[in-house]
Amino acid sequence: MDTHLMIGIAVMMGLIGIAASRDLLRMRRAQLEPVTLRVRRDDARMR
């Protein structure tokens, strides 16, 4: 095979992989429910 063709295929596969990983991360982030954390402040310790 031609070297330029192999490099072009490798670049295209890399771009497809990046797009797929971004899409998967976006889907995972949408599935996560926001978690509320309650923080209790100890005023005596702050002084």
Summary of the structure (lengths in Angstrom):
residues: 47
radius of gyration: 23.6
end to end distance: 73.5
largest distance: 74.0
contacts: 63
relative contact order: 0.08
helix: 70%
strand: 0%
